[in-house]
């Protein structure tokens, strides 16, 4: 199978060639490398892989993604419409709850609809079945099996609202249900999926032979260099052997876009208050909220851990939030006002989660082509900020 690509493409991005700062730069060659790996998995395992728009929704790349993957999975009518308009392959939907207005749109856009509970299935069953379109419906199940390290991102944490636990599962209401969906992983390897699948089968296995498909959800870090893809293939093949005719879906968001994009930012000022403090033209809270939520420390080209290199700085954003801090980094040479800095791996779960807090302009979007051309495809001006509110 294809080996995962190292970060050479991202490291080779020349920040001075990027037309604007701040900007997200998507490396199309790196993206295609990930897609080839996922296509290999699809072929070897006999499964279907979908792009989860909650993780990556930069639709200018959908023509490329659509060459390799089977479609998109959405979490809202807006995402479903984007999938239908910009890729127009399989469109799946799951949300913790749908309003009647949501469902009016969903039934016009989606091929698969997953319900979080039997309450939701009862509420919307007639509308889905009477839509005049062939829509395959499923129920999300909660195997009550934990693998994710951070509770904020654990769908199987105690008191989780996501999915139906076995005690609340109603087999007598499965008429019209063709699939089961589970999701409890976050940035994990295939051994975590193997354990989870065992828990799913223990609690819900008796119902799987009645299904046409089972969706294994997301959180699979398939394109990470140390991910055991051979094991993933064995797990899926074993499942399909136990349940002949049941189709398997995966819906990673991060695995598609991991190591494909950077955030290019510029040093605006350097001030002193116990240590050198850098103010960048970007923001952790507005442009990379997972830095504060997860939390995590993004890697920076030529940047090291504090005190590892001769010059250590605390990098912060340009909003008024006191905690708008990316982290402490060291460099071989002193930073200069006007210098551009490259933050690595800033496409997945970053571009989709931004805000205009303080009215800060969002980073522009730039595509980097295999021949090292840089194309500015989107800038966000005042109108974007103004039109979000009224």
C-alpha positions as CSV (number, residue, x, y, z in Angstrom):
1,X,0.0,0.0,0.0
2,X,1.1,3.6,-0.5
3,X,3.3,5.0,2.3
4,X,2.3,8.3,4.0
5,X,4.1,11.3,2.7
6,X,6.4,13.2,5.0
7,X,6.0,16.9,5.6
8,X,8.5,17.8,2.9
9,X,5.8,19.5,0.7
10,X,4.6,21.7,3.6
11,X,8.1,22.5,4.7
12,X,9.0,23.5,1.1
13,X,6.3,26.2,1.0
14,X,8.0,29.6,0.5
15,X,6.1,32.0,2.8
16,X,7.4,34.9,0.7
17,X,5.7,33.6,-2.4
18,X,2.3,33.6,-0.7
19,X,0.3,36.6,-2.0
20,X,-1.2,37.7,1.3
21,X,-0.7,37.4,5.0
22,X,-2.3,35.8,6.9
23,X,-3.1,33.0,4.5
24,X,-3.9,29.3,4.6
25,X,-2.0,27.5,1.9
26,X,-3.2,24.1,0.7
27,X,-0.6,21.9,-0.9
28,X,-2.5,20.1,-3.6
29,X,0.3,17.5,-4.1
30,X,0.2,16.6,-0.4
31,X,-3.6,16.4,-0.5
32,X,-3.4,14.0,-3.5
33,X,-0.9,11.8,-1.7
34,X,-3.4,11.4,1.1
35,X,-6.2,10.7,-1.3
36,X,-4.1,8.0,-3.0
37,X,-3.6,6.3,0.4
38,X,-7.3,6.4,1.1
39,X,-8.1,5.0,-2.4
40,X,-5.7,2.1,-1.7
41,X,-7.6,1.4,1.5
42,X,-11.0,1.5,-0.3
43,X,-9.7,-1.0,-2.9
44,X,-8.0,-3.4,-0.5
45,X,-10.8,-3.4,2.1
46,X,-13.8,-3.1,-0.1
47,X,-15.2,-0.1,1.8
48,X,-16.3,3.4,0.9
49,X,-14.6,6.5,2.3
50,X,-16.3,9.8,2.6
51,X,-15.0,13.3,3.2
52,X,-16.4,14.6,6.5
53,X,-17.1,18.3,5.9
54,X,-16.9,19.1,9.6
55,X,-13.1,18.6,9.4
56,X,-12.4,20.0,5.9
57,X,-14.7,21.9,3.6
58,X,-12.5,23.9,1.3
59,X,-14.6,23.2,-1.8
60,X,-12.1,24.4,-4.4
61,X,-10.4,21.1,-3.7
62,X,-13.5,19.0,-4.2
63,X,-12.9,18.2,-7.9
64,X,-9.6,16.5,-6.8
65,X,-11.1,14.8,-3.7
66,X,-14.0,13.5,-5.8
67,X,-11.6,11.7,-8.1
68,X,-10.7,9.4,-5.2
69,X,-13.5,9.3,-2.6
70,X,-17.1,8.3,-2.8
71,X,-18.7,11.5,-1.5
72,X,-19.2,13.6,1.6
73,X,-20.8,13.4,5.0
74,X,-22.5,16.4,6.5
75,X,-23.7,17.6,9.9
76,X,-26.2,20.2,8.8
77,X,-28.3,21.3,5.8
78,X,-25.6,23.8,4.8
79,X,-22.9,21.2,4.6
80,X,-25.2,18.9,2.8
81,X,-26.0,21.5,0.2
82,X,-22.3,22.3,-0.2
83,X,-21.6,18.6,-0.8
84,X,-24.4,18.3,-3.4
85,X,-23.5,21.5,-5.2
86,X,-19.7,21.2,-5.2
87,X,-19.0,17.4,-5.4
88,X,-22.4,15.8,-6.2
89,X,-21.5,12.3,-5.4
90,X,-22.9,10.4,-2.4
91,X,-24.2,12.8,0.3
92,X,-24.7,11.6,3.8
93,X,-26.0,13.4,6.9
94,X,-25.9,12.9,10.6
95,X,-26.9,15.5,13.3
96,X,-27.8,15.1,17.0
97,X,-31.3,16.4,16.0
98,X,-33.0,17.8,12.9
99,X,-35.8,20.4,13.0
100,X,-38.7,20.0,10.6
101,X,-37.2,22.8,8.5
102,X,-33.8,21.0,8.5
103,X,-35.4,17.8,7.3
104,X,-37.2,19.7,4.4
105,X,-33.8,20.5,3.0
106,X,-32.1,17.2,4.0
107,X,-34.5,15.0,2.1
108,X,-33.9,17.1,-1.1
109,X,-30.1,16.7,-0.8
110,X,-29.0,13.5,0.9
111,X,-28.7,9.9,-0.1
112,X,-28.1,8.6,3.5
113,X,-29.6,10.1,6.7
114,X,-28.6,8.9,10.1
115,X,-30.7,9.7,13.2
116,X,-29.4,10.1,16.6
117,X,-32.4,8.5,18.4
118,X,-35.6,6.6,17.8
119,X,-37.4,9.8,18.8
120,X,-35.9,11.6,15.8
121,X,-36.7,8.6,13.6
122,X,-40.3,8.7,14.6
123,X,-40.5,12.5,14.1
124,X,-39.1,12.4,10.6
125,X,-39.8,8.9,9.2
126,X,-42.9,9.9,7.2
127,X,-41.2,12.9,5.6
128,X,-38.2,10.8,4.6
129,X,-40.1,7.9,3.3
130,X,-42.6,10.2,1.5
131,X,-39.9,12.4,-0.1
132,X,-40.0,10.7,-3.5
133,X,-36.3,10.1,-3.3
134,X,-34.4,6.9,-2.5
135,X,-33.0,7.8,0.9
136,X,-31.3,5.1,3.1
137,X,-31.8,5.7,6.8
138,X,-29.7,4.7,9.8
139,X,-29.5,5.0,13.6
140,X,-26.4,6.1,15.4
141,X,-25.5,3.8,18.2
142,X,-23.3,4.4,21.2
143,X,-21.2,1.3,22.1
144,X,-20.3,2.9,25.5
145,X,-16.7,2.1,24.8
146,X,-14.1,4.9,25.3
147,X,-10.9,5.3,23.3
148,X,-10.5,9.1,22.9
149,X,-8.1,10.7,25.4
150,X,-9.7,14.2,25.5
151,X,-13.2,14.1,26.9
152,X,-14.2,17.1,24.9
153,X,-13.8,15.0,21.8
154,X,-15.1,11.7,23.2
155,X,-18.5,10.7,21.8
156,X,-18.7,7.8,24.3
157,X,-17.9,9.9,27.4
158,X,-20.3,9.5,30.3
159,X,-23.6,11.3,29.7
160,X,-22.8,11.7,26.0
161,X,-25.8,12.9,24.0
162,X,-24.4,11.3,20.8
163,X,-25.9,8.0,19.7
164,X,-28.3,5.5,21.2
165,X,-27.1,3.2,24.0
166,X,-28.2,-0.4,24.0
167,X,-30.7,0.2,26.8
168,X,-32.5,2.7,24.7
169,X,-32.4,0.8,21.4
170,X,-35.8,-0.3,20.1
171,X,-35.6,-3.3,17.7
172,X,-39.3,-3.2,17.1
173,X,-38.9,0.2,15.4
174,X,-36.2,-0.8,12.9
175,X,-38.7,-1.1,10.0
176,X,-37.2,1.4,7.4
177,X,-33.8,1.5,9.0
178,X,-31.1,0.1,6.7
179,X,-27.9,1.1,8.6
180,X,-26.1,1.6,11.8
181,X,-23.5,4.3,12.5
182,X,-21.0,4.5,15.3
183,X,-18.2,7.0,16.0
184,X,-16.0,7.2,19.1
185,X,-12.4,7.7,17.7
186,X,-10.3,10.9,17.6
187,X,-6.9,10.8,16.0
188,X,-6.5,7.1,16.7
189,X,-4.9,4.0,15.1
190,X,-6.6,0.9,13.8
191,X,-6.2,-1.0,17.0
192,X,-8.7,1.4,18.6
193,X,-11.1,0.7,15.9
194,X,-10.7,-3.0,16.3
195,X,-11.5,-2.8,20.1
196,X,-14.5,-0.5,19.3
197,X,-15.9,-2.7,16.7
198,X,-15.8,-5.6,19.2
199,X,-17.9,-3.5,21.6
200,X,-20.3,-2.5,18.8
201,X,-20.8,-6.2,17.9
202,X,-21.2,-7.2,21.5
203,X,-24.1,-4.8,22.0
204,X,-25.6,-4.5,18.6
205,X,-24.3,-7.4,16.6
206,X,-27.6,-9.2,16.5
207,X,-29.1,-6.4,14.4
208,X,-26.2,-6.0,11.8
209,X,-27.4,-8.9,9.5
210,X,-30.6,-6.9,9.0
211,X,-28.6,-3.9,7.8
212,X,-27.4,-2.9,4.3
213,X,-24.5,-0.9,5.7
214,X,-22.6,0.1,8.8
215,X,-20.8,3.4,9.0
216,X,-17.6,3.2,11.2
217,X,-17.5,7.0,11.6
218,X,-14.4,9.1,11.7
219,X,-11.3,9.7,13.9
220,X,-9.3,7.2,11.8
221,X,-5.8,8.7,11.3
222,X,-5.3,6.6,8.2
223,X,-2.8,8.8,6.4
224,X,-0.5,9.3,9.4
225,X,2.9,7.7,8.8
226,X,2.6,5.2,11.8
227,X,-1.0,4.2,11.1
228,X,-1.4,0.5,10.7
229,X,-3.4,0.4,7.4
230,X,-2.9,-3.4,7.0
231,X,-4.7,-3.9,10.3
232,X,-7.5,-1.6,9.2
233,X,-8.0,-3.6,6.0
234,X,-8.0,-6.9,8.0
235,X,-10.6,-5.4,10.4
236,X,-12.9,-4.3,7.6
237,X,-12.5,-7.5,5.7
238,X,-13.2,-9.6,8.8
239,X,-16.4,-7.6,9.5
240,X,-17.5,-8.1,5.9
241,X,-16.9,-11.8,6.1
242,X,-19.0,-12.0,9.3
243,X,-21.8,-10.0,7.7
244,X,-21.9,-10.8,4.0
245,X,-23.6,-8.1,1.9
246,X,-23.2,-5.4,4.6
247,X,-21.4,-2.4,3.1
248,X,-18.8,-0.5,5.2
249,X,-18.3,3.3,5.2
250,X,-15.6,5.4,6.8
251,X,-15.8,9.1,7.1
252,X,-12.5,10.6,8.2
253,X,-12.1,14.4,8.0
254,X,-8.6,14.8,9.5
255,X,-7.0,11.9,7.5
256,X,-7.9,13.6,4.3
257,X,-6.4,17.0,5.1
258,X,-3.7,16.1,7.6
259,X,-0.2,17.5,6.6
260,X,-1.7,19.3,3.6
261,X,-1.9,22.9,4.7
262,X,-0.1,25.6,6.6
263,X,-1.0,29.0,8.0
264,X,1.4,31.8,6.9
265,X,1.5,34.7,9.3
266,X,3.6,37.8,9.8
267,X,5.3,39.3,12.8
268,X,3.6,42.6,13.5
269,X,5.4,43.7,16.7
270,X,7.7,42.4,19.4
271,X,7.3,43.7,22.9
272,X,8.9,42.9,26.3
273,X,7.2,41.9,29.5
274,X,9.3,39.4,31.3
275,X,10.1,37.7,27.9
276,X,9.9,38.7,24.3
277,X,6.3,38.7,23.1
278,X,5.5,38.5,19.4
279,X,2.2,39.8,18.0
280,X,1.2,38.1,14.8
281,X,-1.4,39.1,12.2
282,X,-3.3,35.9,13.0
283,X,-5.1,34.7,16.2
284,X,-5.4,31.5,18.1
285,X,-8.9,32.2,19.3
286,X,-10.2,33.4,15.9
287,X,-8.2,31.4,13.4
288,X,-7.1,28.2,15.2
289,X,-9.4,27.7,18.1
290,X,-8.4,24.1,18.7
291,X,-5.0,25.5,20.0
292,X,-7.0,26.7,23.0
293,X,-9.8,24.0,23.0
294,X,-7.9,20.8,22.6
295,X,-5.4,22.2,23.6
296,X,-2.4,21.6,21.3
297,X,0.8,23.3,20.3
298,X,1.2,23.6,16.5
299,X,4.6,23.0,14.9
300,X,6.4,25.9,13.2
301,X,8.9,25.7,10.5
302,X,12.4,26.3,12.0
303,X,10.8,26.7,15.4
304,X,11.8,24.6,18.4
305,X,10.7,24.1,22.0
306,X,11.3,26.9,24.5
307,X,15.1,27.4,25.2
308,X,15.9,24.6,22.7
309,X,17.3,27.3,20.3
310,X,19.0,30.6,21.3
311,X,16.0,32.9,21.0
312,X,12.7,32.1,22.7
313,X,9.5,34.0,22.2
314,X,5.8,33.8,23.2
315,X,3.7,34.0,20.0
316,X,0.3,35.6,20.4
317,X,-2.5,36.9,18.3
318,X,-3.9,40.3,17.5
319,X,-7.2,40.1,19.3
320,X,-7.9,41.7,22.7
321,X,-8.3,38.3,24.4
322,X,-5.5,38.0,27.0
323,X,-5.3,34.3,26.4
324,X,-4.9,34.6,22.6
325,X,-1.6,32.8,22.7
326,X,-0.3,30.2,20.4
327,X,2.7,29.1,22.6
328,X,6.4,29.6,23.3
329,X,8.9,28.8,20.6
330,X,12.6,29.2,20.1
331,X,14.5,30.1,16.9
332,X,18.1,30.1,15.7
333,X,18.0,33.7,14.8
334,X,16.1,36.7,16.3
335,X,12.7,37.3,14.8
336,X,12.2,40.5,12.9
337,X,9.1,42.7,12.5
338,X,7.7,41.9,9.0
339,X,9.1,38.4,9.0
340,X,6.8,35.6,7.9
341,X,6.3,32.5,10.0
342,X,4.8,29.2,8.8
343,X,2.6,27.1,11.2
344,X,2.3,23.5,10.1
345,X,-0.8,21.3,9.6
346,X,-3.4,24.1,9.7
347,X,-6.0,22.9,7.3
348,X,-8.1,20.2,9.0
349,X,-10.4,21.4,11.9
350,X,-8.9,24.8,11.6
351,X,-10.4,26.5,8.5
352,X,-13.9,25.2,9.3
353,X,-13.8,26.5,12.9
354,X,-12.8,30.2,12.5
355,X,-14.6,33.3,13.7
356,X,-14.4,37.0,13.2
357,X,-13.9,37.9,16.9
358,X,-12.8,41.5,17.2
359,X,-13.7,41.9,13.5
360,X,-10.3,40.3,12.7
361,X,-10.1,39.4,9.0
362,X,-9.9,35.7,8.3
363,X,-6.8,34.4,6.6
364,X,-7.0,34.2,2.8
365,X,-7.0,30.9,1.0
366,X,-4.2,30.0,-1.3
367,X,-3.6,26.8,-3.4
368,X,-0.1,25.6,-4.0
369,X,0.2,23.5,-7.2
370,X,2.8,20.8,-7.8
371,X,4.8,23.1,-10.1
372,X,5.1,25.5,-7.1
373,X,2.6,28.0,-8.4
374,X,0.6,29.9,-5.7
375,X,-3.0,30.9,-6.5
376,X,-5.0,33.2,-4.3
377,X,-8.6,31.9,-4.5
378,X,-10.3,33.7,-1.6
379,X,-9.9,36.8,0.4
380,X,-12.2,37.8,3.2
381,X,-13.0,41.5,3.3
382,X,-15.3,43.8,5.4
383,X,-18.4,42.5,3.7
384,X,-17.9,39.0,5.0
385,X,-17.7,40.3,8.5
386,X,-20.7,42.7,8.0
387,X,-23.0,40.1,6.4
388,X,-22.6,37.6,9.3
389,X,-24.8,39.8,11.4
390,X,-27.3,42.5,10.9
